[in-house]
Amino acid sequence: MDETAIDRAAMVRLAKALAFICGPDNTTAIALKAAGESGSERDIKKARALFLKLKPGDRKAAMTMLND
């Protein structure tokens, strides 16, 4: 399994967690899902930037959901 596939799968899982926390219409959740599905550098950069702009509590909750 190559490194890109792992990152894409993680982004999709993170998008699902964020959609659960912030709602399915959340811009960041949508961007993460698109980045995970397409794998394009542009989509990944956009999703990362949006994720970093989230409230710290939302980011932490989403990351915690990935660990469970």
Secondary structure, DSSP 8 states (H G I E B T S, - for coil): --HHHHHHHHHHHHHHHHHHHH-TT-HHHHHHHHHHHH--HHHHHHHHHHHHHS-HHHHHHHHHHHH-
